[in-house]
Amino acid sequence: MKAFRLCAAFLFAAVLGHAHVGSPDIYLEGKAGPYQLFVTVRPPLTIPGVAEIEVRSESPGVREIHAVPLAMTGAGSKFPPIADLLTASPRDSQFFTGSLWMMTSGSWQVRLTVDGAQGQAILSVPVPSMARASKRMEFGLGAMLSVLGIFLMAGITAIIGAASREAKLDPGQRPAPANLQSGRKATIVGAIIVVAIVVGGDYWWNSEADDYSLRIYKPLQMAASVSGANLSLKMSEPGWMQAKTLEQAAYRVFIRKMDDFVPDHGHIMHLYAIRQPGMDVIYHLHPEQREDGTFALALPSITAGHYKLYADIVHANGFPETMVSEIDLPELNSRALAGDDASASTIPWQRASTSNTVFTLPDGYKMEWLRNDKPLFANQGVSFNFRLTTPDGGVPSDMALYMGMLGHAAFVKTDGTVFAHIHPNGSVSMAALMLTGNSGGDGMNMEMPGMKMAVPNTVSFPYGFPSPGRYRIYVQMKHGSTVETGVFDAVTAGT
């Protein structure tokens, strides 16, 4: 019975993505004052739960790092609890690890305070916090606890009967018929009471489980439709974090809204449309939100096919979400790409080589993956480095920022279970990063009013594949008014 499982843990059920799809870990590369840090935060599977933190200092002289979780916005962001000291690795004094409790769902940040030879500095890492799964008991453990529970029930019932039958007898005295009858009655009553307790416990457990299921993250749903050359995206709330009682409202400090989206890199929504099953055609588009809450876009010229859609949005409190949908699009000969929109086409991933590191673009430019010889492993954060060159291999003289950054990348698993939109600063959205109060760092928004900066032709993306398998990587960089999209393939092994 479920009542005997109260003391047991849960078993993995279904994991849902948040800011990405199937890629819950947070990667951030940035500066805490003079210290360059590569930060990995692995959010807990359940809430409350423990987040695992890894920090590598790429600058020497770091002595200590303290970490503390606090809300992204509101009063909770101003009154942090006592920070925990991360542990330095005995093999590498510039690598630190630790863990923090995340107590409620919502938009959080992990604030890192770094002490070192160049003084003290702070870097905050946005962390969307939510219960991503429920767990169930392993069959073997459940069977063992059930047997023990039945034994315990029988034992309690036997003790009640024996106590009524023999408690008042002298040692060695045999029970009289009246005592035997009293013992049988007590046994029956005791059994009824024990069964009632178990049934009541089972009811309580189911009630708690049902309430917890409402806290498991459910991404916003999105329905896509096309009329002529016009794409419409309609969102709906699947019921996550909708409080039904005052008690639930008190617990759920984060209630998701449908009308509080903020721009990220100048756009309310970033939409990736990837043709299936070959993932050979991709569009990076930017629909606009209408007064009725839907998003709309006049599609550019489109290659016909079945497309999977990934739509990134960010709430006003910094909580990011990715909505997923699918749609069949006809061949469209409409407008040309404009503004920040981009596209690319290549061979299907089934026929592509995972060792190719150079992608030739339609205008003759080349994008190169500056890949070393080390194999790729799941759950290991690394820097993915890319370079854009002219047809003759030179540095483009008109390198430009793409939506305020050196580039954008999308890491997509070929089976559709993983989608991650990554920036040079990491897997966090710029809107959330700005809410933390970070002053800047490598890869962050480089567009400064009144200031012109030389834009390099290289870009780096910190990321770690969440699971073994085959991936396709789409990288976008800009020169002049042209947004180039390179496509690369990779296989990652298990750790």
PyMOL commands that set and color helices and strands:
alter all, ss='L'
color gray80, all
select helices_A, chain A and resi 2-5+75-77+139-166+177-213+246-251+349-351+430-435
alter helices_A, ss='H'
color red, helices_A
select strands_A, chain A and resi 26-32+35-42+49-57+62-71+84-85+87-88+95-102+106-116+119-129+221-227+230-236+270-276+281-285+288-289+295-298+305-314+320-329+342-345+358-360+366-369+382-389+399-400+408-413+419-422+458-463+469-479+482-492
alter strands_A, ss='S'
color yellow, strands_A
deselect
rebuild
show_as cartoon
